[in-house]
Amino acid sequence: MRRCIATPGDCNESMWPAQIVADPDIAGIGAISSFVATSSLCVLAALCWDLIHWLVRPRSEGDYEHKIQRFFSPLIAKEALIKKVLKRVILGFADQQLVTGLAILIQY
């Protein structure tokens, strides 16, 4: 039931608030921006995985990469934990992307 925004008994058609048009589309700005943000975070997590994998490779003593490896040694010490967390993050984001992408495709 619509209500008049003026005093009771003094309502004409111009006093009624405009109708709100609903948009039940799954592919709205929120769903699309969520999909893009999730895919960006998934790619970032995959790049971090590759960085950790690159850092733990054995290096020769005089190599400049060995200096980088020494700088990141506290991070390398927790390699197993970091990889475990990144794996769960990547799989979670990938699952969310599958569900959201499927919903967007089904809607069209």
Buried (B, 14 or more C-beta within 10 A) or exposed (E): EEEEEEEEEEBEEEEEEEEEEEEEEBBEEEBEEBBEEBBEBBEEBBEBBEBBEEBBEEBEEEEEEEEEBEEBEEBBEEBEEBBEEBEEBBEBBBEBBEEBEEEBEEEE
